[in-house]
Amino acid sequence: MGRVLIERGSHVEPKSAGEWTADLPPVGGRVLGPFAKRGAALAAEVAWLEQHWLPVNSTYSEQGAEHGSDV
């Protein structure tokens, strides 16, 4: 199968005012937000990663949807 490399693509972090951001510079993006809810930051993070970073044939969203959302 070959060698596998796993990297952290981004970080969803709380800010001091109780808002959330999705920090995407580790993968060449920008900081998204602020968002009032963590779930909104996670959704924005996934949408950005799917459009800009994950391979075209990735099943990340399908697998994630099976486990529900952390809002």
Secondary structure, DSSP 8 states (H G I E B T S, - for coil): ----------EEEE-TTS-EEEE-GGGT--EEEEESSHHHHHHHHHHHHHHHTS-TT--HHHHHHHT----
